[in-house]
Amino acid sequence: MENFNIKRFWQTLKWQILYHKAKDIKRLLTCACVFFFFMLFVSHSSIFTEQYTSAMSSILNAAFFIYLLFCGSSILRMSKRQQYIDKLMLPASQLEKYTASYLLTIVLGLAAIAVSFVVADVVNYLVILVLNSDKATLVTLSLFNQMADSSEPSTLGEVVADVLAFWWIHSLYLLGGTYFRKRNWIFTTLTLIVAFLVLGGGLTFVTWKTLNLLYGDYYRIVFIDGAEGYIGWAAAIITSAFIVLNYWLSFRFYKRIQLIGHKFTNR
């Protein structure tokens, strides 16, 4: 079978949208209910409309950020044996299935958050309009106005560093989402916590011991002029390489998915 065919890819994409339609609608309604109760609570707790708008803006931004960070762990979207069978029986290449699943996980998830927020905002506006018309406001309209406010621009280096750090963690959850068969988010998080503690603590201890052996108890680390720039670019290159590696490993594990239900991982 051809490795990647655009027409077949779009057919796979449409099939996955229809196949997971009920689950996505349920997720949309769940998000709308959560946003609605948050809005109802915050609107009654806030004295001024500005406080309510600012609080809901922070909640929405946090929802987008958290979802984008961790959504890679839900790329499989398969929890039952029959779902594995249906996905494996698709007349498409593994790359097409993987790409379609990845795009739908991100795009539909973000769309569900945005649409559910607007729906909850409108419903909450109507409820508050009946209970206390003075506090009735549409947060969605206020957010569009806030986008026009000027803020202190970040440097190119800061933007690149933030994007790469965010993308790297996202790729780790993507790798965990295709490595672990079930409870992907939980096992990925636990694995990363243990790995960061062991590797971070180990590297810190080794570096400290090495410096003590070379220079004794008294030493000072001084960077030459311009070294920060080279270190930053080196870190960016290494991080980019790890991101590509995580995507490659994730696809490799995705291709090894089998129907053996008792397996803990997709190896």
Secondary structure, DSSP 8 states (H G I E B T S, - for coil): --S--HHHHHHHHHHHHHHTHHHHHHHHHHHHHHHHHHHHHHHHH-SSHHHHHHHHHHHHHHHHHHHHHHGGGGSS---SHHHHHHHHTSSS-HHHHHHHHHHHHHHHHHHHHHHHHHHHHHHHHHHHHHH-GGG---HHHHHHHHHTS------HHHHHHHHHHHHHHHHHHHHHHHHBSSSHHHHHHHHHHHHHHHHHHHHHHHHHHHHHHHHTT-------TTHHHHHHHHHHHHHHHHHHHHHHHHHHHHHT--S-TT-SB--
